[in-house]
Amino acid sequence: MFTIEHDFDATVVTLIDEGTAPLQEDITINAFEDCITVEQYVARLDKVQKITFSLSQMQELAAALDLPEGVYKLRPADQD
């Protein structure tokens, strides 16, 4: 299950782990104008861990999910 909320400065997506145990804590993704953050509460540390992606890093991650093993560099669509 997930939720989507549109705040003043970001779109917030929360991924909720469902199913059989062991379950993971919710993951919150904040999409800002210039970056994307991913946050998850870590119980053993009793704090929220945050990772910040630049927009180009997120584009590369999205592309990597559909590619086989290897080394790649994205090119703008107008370059052939």
C-alpha positions as a Markdown table, in Angstrom:
| # | Residue | x | y | z |
|---|---|---|---|---|
| 1 | Met | 0.0 | 0.0 | 0.0 |
| 2 | Phe | 1.2 | 3.5 | -0.6 |
| 3 | Thr | 0.0 | 7.1 | -0.2 |
| 4 | Ile | 0.6 | 10.2 | -2.3 |
| 5 | Glu | 0.3 | 13.8 | -0.9 |
| 6 | His | 1.0 | 17.1 | -2.5 |
| 7 | Asp | 2.5 | 19.6 | -0.1 |
| 8 | Phe | 3.5 | 23.2 | -0.7 |
| 9 | Asp | 7.1 | 22.4 | -1.8 |
| 10 | Ala | 7.1 | 18.6 | -2.4 |
| 11 | Thr | 5.2 | 15.6 | -3.5 |
| 12 | Val | 5.3 | 13.0 | -0.7 |
| 13 | Val | 5.0 | 9.2 | -1.4 |
| 14 | Thr | 4.8 | 6.9 | 1.6 |
| 15 | Leu | 5.4 | 3.1 | 1.0 |
| 16 | Ile | 3.8 | 0.9 | 3.7 |
| 17 | Asp | 5.1 | -2.6 | 4.1 |
| 18 | Glu | 2.2 | -5.1 | 4.3 |
| 19 | Gly | 2.0 | -8.8 | 4.5 |
| 20 | Thr | 3.6 | -11.4 | 6.7 |
| 21 | Ala | 6.3 | -10.6 | 9.3 |
| 22 | Pro | 9.0 | -9.5 | 9.4 |
| 23 | Leu | 7.8 | -6.1 | 8.1 |
| 24 | Gln | 10.0 | -3.1 | 7.4 |
| 25 | Glu | 9.3 | 0.4 | 8.5 |
| 26 | Asp | 7.5 | 2.8 | 6.2 |
| 27 | Ile | 9.6 | 4.5 | 3.5 |
| 28 | Thr | 8.9 | 8.2 | 2.7 |
| 29 | Ile | 9.9 | 9.7 | -0.6 |
| 30 | Asn | 9.9 | 13.5 | -0.9 |
| 31 | Ala | 10.2 | 14.9 | -4.4 |
| 32 | Phe | 11.3 | 18.5 | -4.4 |
| 33 | Glu | 12.1 | 20.8 | -7.3 |
| 34 | Asp | 15.9 | 20.1 | -7.1 |
| 35 | Cys | 16.3 | 16.8 | -5.3 |
| 36 | Ile | 14.5 | 13.7 | -4.0 |
| 37 | Thr | 14.9 | 12.4 | -0.5 |
| 38 | Val | 14.2 | 8.9 | 0.8 |
| 39 | Glu | 13.6 | 8.4 | 4.6 |
| 40 | Gln | 13.1 | 5.4 | 6.8 |
| 41 | Tyr | 12.9 | 5.0 | 10.6 |
| 42 | Val | 15.5 | 2.6 | 12.0 |
| 43 | Ala | 14.3 | 1.2 | 15.3 |
| 44 | Arg | 17.7 | -0.1 | 16.5 |
| 45 | Leu | 19.2 | 3.4 | 16.1 |
| 46 | Asp | 15.9 | 5.1 | 17.1 |
| 47 | Lys | 16.3 | 7.7 | 14.3 |
| 48 | Val | 15.3 | 8.4 | 10.8 |
| 49 | Gln | 17.9 | 7.7 | 8.1 |
| 50 | Lys | 17.8 | 10.0 | 5.0 |
| 51 | Ile | 19.3 | 9.7 | 1.6 |
| 52 | Thr | 19.3 | 12.6 | -0.9 |
| 53 | Phe | 19.4 | 12.0 | -4.7 |
| 54 | Ser | 20.0 | 14.7 | -7.3 |
| 55 | Leu | 17.5 | 14.6 | -10.1 |
| 56 | Ser | 20.2 | 13.2 | -12.5 |
| 57 | Gln | 20.9 | 10.4 | -10.0 |
| 58 | Met | 17.2 | 9.5 | -9.8 |
| 59 | Gln | 17.0 | 9.4 | -13.6 |
| 60 | Glu | 20.0 | 7.1 | -13.7 |
| 61 | Leu | 18.5 | 4.9 | -11.0 |
| 62 | Ala | 15.2 | 4.7 | -12.9 |
| 63 | Ala | 17.1 | 3.7 | -16.1 |
| 64 | Ala | 19.2 | 1.1 | -14.2 |
| 65 | Leu | 16.2 | -0.8 | -13.0 |
| 66 | Asp | 15.5 | -1.9 | -16.6 |
| 67 | Leu | 19.1 | -2.7 | -17.8 |
| 68 | Pro | 21.3 | -5.8 | -17.5 |
| 69 | Glu | 24.5 | -5.8 | -15.6 |
| 70 | Gly | 27.2 | -3.4 | -16.9 |
| 71 | Val | 28.4 | 0.2 | -16.9 |
| 72 | Tyr | 26.3 | 2.9 | -18.5 |
| 73 | Lys | 26.1 | 6.7 | -19.1 |
| 74 | Leu | 22.9 | 8.4 | -20.0 |
| 75 | Arg | 22.9 | 10.7 | -23.0 |
| 76 | Pro | 20.3 | 13.4 | -23.7 |
| 77 | Ala | 17.5 | 12.2 | -26.0 |
| 78 | Asp | 18.6 | 14.6 | -28.8 |
| 79 | Gln | 22.0 | 13.0 | -29.1 |
| 80 | Asp | 22.2 | 10.0 | -31.3 |
